[in-house]
Amino acid sequence: MGRCLTDQTLPIEQRITNSLTVIQQQQTFFEKLLQAYDTQFVINLFYRYSVNYCRQSITCKAGLKALTKEIQFDIQFDCYGCACIQIHWIQSQLIEPASYISRRFIASRPSSLNSFF
């Protein structure tokens, strides 16, 4: 999933779709992960990875040494919502297509983050 997100040759929506496609391809693994661990633990794994990815991407792209409190809040807000939706998506048997989830992630992202992705 990480390789999909970091492929800078693709637009962000395609990178997210590709990452979600990995979840679809490995559906059994993710279902067993949720059976083996507390749901909140798995949400936190997805959340921490996403926050770190976003922070690194923004600081590198914008050439920043530090992020404003507002940007940090928006990253945390967005990443937590996306992590929860991904877990719900897995638990609901991946009913929606990966491309739909990806489009919704992009559409619901705080506007302060749009220029970075």
C-alpha positions in Angstrom: 0.0 0.0 0.0 2.8 2.4 0.8 4.4 2.0 -2.6 1.1 2.9 -4.2 0.8 6.1 -2.3 4.4 7.2 -2.9 4.4 6.8 -6.7 4.7 10.4 -7.6 4.2 9.6 -11.3 0.5 9.2 -10.7 -2.2 11.7 -9.6 -3.1 11.4 -5.9 -6.6 10.0 -6.7 -5.0 7.1 -8.7 -2.5 6.5 -5.9 -5.3 6.2 -3.4 -7.3 4.0 -5.7 -4.3 1.7 -6.2 -3.7 1.5 -2.4 -7.3 0.6 -1.8 -7.1 -2.0 -4.6 -4.3 -3.7 -2.6 -6.8 -3.9 0.3 -9.3 -5.5 -2.1 -6.7 -8.0 -3.4 -5.7 -8.8 0.2 -9.2 -8.8 1.7 -8.8 -12.0 3.6 -5.6 -10.6 5.3 -7.3 -7.4 6.4 -10.4 -9.3 7.6 -8.2 -11.6 9.7 -6.2 -8.5 11.0 -9.5 -7.0 12.2 -10.4 -10.4 13.8 -7.1 -10.7 15.6 -6.8 -7.1 16.9 -9.1 -4.6 18.3 -10.7 -2.4 15.6 -9.4 0.8 17.2 -5.9 -0.6 17.2 -6.1 -1.2 13.4 -7.7 2.2 12.8 -4.7 3.7 14.7 -2.2 1.8 12.5 -3.9 3.2 9.3 -4.1 6.6 10.9 -0.5 6.8 12.0 0.8 5.7 8.6 -1.4 8.3 6.8 -0.4 11.1 9.1 3.3 10.4 8.7 2.9 10.1 4.9 1.0 13.4 4.7 3.4 15.3 7.0 6.4 14.1 5.0 4.7 14.8 1.6 3.8 18.3 2.6 7.1 19.3 4.2 9.0 17.9 1.2 6.7 19.4 -1.5 6.4 22.8 0.2 10.0 22.9 1.5 8.8 23.5 5.0 10.7 22.7 8.2 7.6 22.8 10.3 3.8 22.7 9.7 1.4 25.2 11.1 -1.0 24.1 13.8 -3.9 24.4 11.4 -2.3 22.2 8.8 -1.3 19.6 11.4 -4.9 19.6 12.7 -6.3 19.3 9.2 -4.0 16.4 8.4 -5.0 14.6 11.6 -8.7 15.2 11.0 -8.5 14.0 7.4 -6.4 10.9 8.2 -8.5 9.8 11.1 -11.7 10.0 9.0 -10.1 8.1 6.1 -8.7 5.4 8.4 -12.2 4.9 10.0 -13.8 4.7 6.5 -11.2 2.2 5.3 -11.9 -0.1 8.3 -15.7 0.3 7.8 -15.2 -0.5 4.1 -13.3 -3.7 4.9 -15.9 -4.7 7.5 -18.7 -4.1 5.0 -17.1 -6.6 2.6 -15.7 -3.8 0.3 -19.0 -3.1 -1.3 -18.1 0.2 -2.9 -15.5 0.3 -5.6 -12.0 1.5 -4.7 -12.3 4.3 -7.2 -15.5 5.6 -5.4 -13.8 5.6 -2.0 -10.8 7.4 -3.5 -13.0 10.1 -5.0 -14.8 10.6 -1.7 -11.5 10.9 0.2 -10.4 13.6 -2.2 -13.7 15.4 -2.1 -13.9 15.4 1.7 -10.3 16.5 2.3 -9.9 19.9 4.1 -9.3 22.6 1.4 -6.1 23.7 3.2 -4.5 20.4 2.1 -5.6 20.5 -1.6 -2.6 22.5 -2.8 -0.2 19.9 -1.4 -1.6 16.9 -3.2 
